[in-house]
Every structure is written in structure tokens, then in C-alpha cells.
Amino acid sequence: MTAHWIALAAAITTSLVGQVLLKSGANTAVEAAGGFIDQLFRPATMVGLVCYGGAALLYIVALRRIPMSVALPCTAASYVVIAIVGWAMFGETLGMQKIAAIGLIAAGVALLATTA
């Protein structure tokens, strides 16, 4: 695995962490009955936004050698993981239709990653 693929994997992981932190900040804002500005300045939200920035920088590194037509669809792997995280951490539902869709996304990402 080259450094560029590692950068892509790190970008996806960092983006996932950011997504979870943003959701956590949003849940805290609802519980605390704060508005958007309150939510924006919650630690989880601010760190989540920093993670997104870091993910973008890592993605730029990955794009130096990985074709965009491969790199961007590979980020769809995060959809698979985040659906499971949403279910496990936030009690979101995972019905048969979502599971089937996640399976199709995973298969597509795996197929596309082998074309690079």
C-alpha cells in the first residue's frame, strides 16, 4: 500500500471521526436546548469541524497519485461504517433496505478500488 492510499484511508477515517463528533454535538445541543450558535461552539462540534479540515488535507495528498474517479467513490466506504456507528452509538435504525443499500455501496467501493 502506497503512502497515497494510506492518506486516503486516513482522510476517510478522520472524516468519520468528524461526523461522529458533529452528531454528538448536535445531540448535546438538543438536550441543552441551545441554538445553532451554541451548537457551533460546543467542543465536540469544533473538534468535528477540525477533523473535516484535516480530512480535506489528507484527501489532497491522496489525490496527488490516485485518480479522482477512484478516490472520491472510495470515500463512500464511510457510508458503510457510519451507518453501523449510527446504529451502535446513536440508536439509529438499520432495516433490511438500509442493509441492502450498504451492501451495494460496499461492493461498489471494493470493485472500484481494485481498478486503480
Secondary structure, DSSP 4 states (H G I P E B T S, - for coil): --HHHHHHHHHHHHHHHHHHHHHHHHHHHHHTT--HHHHHTSHHHHHHHHHHHHHHHHHHHHHTTS-HHHHHHHTTHHHHHHHHHHHHHH-----HHHHHHHHHHHHHHHHHHTT-
